[in-house]
Amino acid sequence: MLQELCDAYADAYGVEPGGAKTAAFRRRAEKQFTRPGFALVTARDAGQLVGFVFGYTLPAGDTHWWGGVQPEPTADFLQETGSRTWVLSEIEVRRAWQGRGTGRALHDAVLGARSEERTTLATGPDAAAQPVYESWGWRRVGRIPGDEGDYYSAYDLFVLELPVSR
């Protein structure tokens, strides 16, 4: 399954399947598979993985996700209880299936099953997906620096209150 996810990720971003960006994704994914509250939803067409979404719950007291965010939020906003925030870590759709509602279906399927108060995601400051997320109700809360090997050098953080309603 991990290789399928890597292949779909590479296709979604138009990067080399065995390249540095895909290797960084693989490392992130392997770490996240063991996190509390991990969930994965996939979309297939004729057996081929065409999209996926996964994420995990931030543990109580763990504020690493918010580290370095600017503008700095309030202390209350940063508080994590272990049931407050679910990180939507990856939502990827192969290029040939983009623009067909696959991403929204994956988004709604995974978030519809969550019991946390809110969800968060990070995306590149110039990512084409930002207006899409905003149209789905997400709001931008700040920007954080990226890590070495990340797709972007900085990320905009978004938050969406749960449950999701259309």
C-alpha positions in Angstrom: 0.0 0.0 0.0 2.8 2.5 0.8 4.3 2.2 -2.6 0.8 2.8 -4.2 0.5 5.9 -2.0 4.0 7.1 -3.1 3.1 6.6 -6.8 -0.1 8.5 -6.5 1.7 11.3 -4.6 4.3 11.6 -7.3 1.6 11.7 -10.0 -0.4 14.3 -8.1 2.6 16.6 -7.9 4.2 15.7 -11.2 7.4 14.7 -9.6 9.7 11.7 -10.1 8.3 8.6 -8.3 11.8 7.7 -6.9 12.9 11.3 -6.4 13.7 13.3 -3.3 10.1 14.7 -2.9 8.6 11.3 -3.0 11.2 9.9 -0.6 10.4 12.7 1.8 6.7 11.9 1.5 7.4 8.2 2.2 9.3 9.1 5.4 6.5 11.4 6.6 3.9 8.7 5.8 5.7 6.0 7.6 5.9 8.1 10.8 2.3 9.1 10.6 0.9 5.6 10.1 1.7 4.9 13.8 0.3 8.2 15.3 -2.8 8.2 17.5 -6.1 8.6 15.6 -4.5 7.7 12.2 -7.0 7.2 9.5 -6.6 6.6 5.7 -9.3 6.7 3.1 -8.6 5.8 -0.5 -10.3 6.2 -3.9 -9.9 3.6 -6.6 -10.9 3.3 -10.3 -10.8 -0.2 -11.8 -8.4 -1.2 -9.0 -6.0 1.6 -9.4 -5.4 4.0 -6.5 -6.5 7.4 -7.8 -6.5 9.4 -4.6 -6.1 9.2 -0.9 -6.4 11.2 2.3 -4.8 10.5 5.7 -4.0 12.1 9.0 -3.8 11.7 12.7 -4.9 13.3 16.0 -2.6 15.7 17.9 -1.9 14.2 21.3 -2.6 16.1 24.6 -0.1 18.8 25.2 1.6 18.3 21.8 1.8 21.7 20.0 4.6 20.8 17.5 2.1 21.3 14.6 1.7 25.0 15.6 5.5 25.6 16.1 6.6 28.9 14.6 3.2 29.9 13.3 2.9 33.6 12.5 1.0 35.5 13.5 1.2 33.8 16.8 -2.2 32.5 18.0 -3.6 32.7 21.5 -2.6 30.2 24.1 -6.1 28.8 24.1 -5.9 28.2 20.3 -2.7 26.2 20.8 -4.0 24.0 23.6 -4.3 20.3 22.6 -6.4 17.9 24.6 -5.8 14.7 22.6 -9.3 14.9 21.2 -9.3 18.5 19.9 -7.4 18.5 16.6 -7.1 16.1 13.7 -4.3 16.8 11.2 -5.3 16.3 7.6 -1.8 15.5 6.6 -2.2 14.5 3.0 -5.0 14.7 0.4 -3.7 13.7 -3.0 -5.5 12.9 -6.3 -3.8 11.7 -9.4 -3.8 14.4 -12.2 -6.2 12.5 -14.5 -8.8 12.4 -11.7 -8.4 16.0 -10.5 -11.3 18.3 -11.0 -13.9 15.5 -10.8 -14.9 15.7 -7.2 -12.5 12.9 -6.0 -10.7 15.2 -3.6 -13.9 16.5 -2.0 -15.3 13.0 -1.7 -12.1 11.9 0.1 -12.2 15.0 2.3 -15.8 14.5 3.3 -15.4 10.8 3.9 -12.5 11.1 6.3 -13.7 14.2 8.1 -17.2 12.8 8.4 -15.9 10.0 10.6 -13.9 12.3 12.9 -14.9 13.1 16.5 -12.4 15.9 17.1 -13.5 19.5 17.5 -11.5 20.7 14.6 -9.1 19.7 11.8 -6.0 21.4 10.4 -3.9 21.2 7.3 -0.9 22.8 5.8 -0.4 23.8 2.2 2.0 25.8 0.1 1.5 29.6 0.1 0.9 29.5 -3.7 -0.8 26.1 -3.9 -3.7 26.0 -6.3 -5.6 24.1 -3.7 -5.9 27.1 -1.3 -9.1 28.6 -3.0 -10.6 25.1 -3.0 -10.0 24.6 0.7 -11.5 28.0 1.4 -14.6 27.2 -0.6 -15.0 24.1 1.6 -15.0 26.3 4.7 -11.4 26.2 5.8 -9.8 29.4 7.2 -6.2 30.4 7.1 -4.7 30.9 10.6 -1.0 31.6 9.8 2.2 30.4 8.2 5.0 28.1 9.4 8.4 27.4 8.0 8.8 24.1 6.1 11.3 21.3 7.0 14.3 20.3 4.9 13.1 18.1 2.0 9.5 19.4 2.2 7.7 20.3 -1.0 7.5 23.9 0.1 9.8 26.1 2.1 6.9 27.5 4.1 3.3 26.4 4.6 0.0 28.2 5.3 -2.0 26.6 8.1 -5.7 26.2 7.8 -8.4 25.2 10.3 -11.9 23.8 9.8 -14.3 23.3 12.7 -15.9 19.8 12.9 -18.3 18.3 12.1 -18.2 19.1 8.4 -21.5 20.3 6.9 -22.2 21.1 3.3 
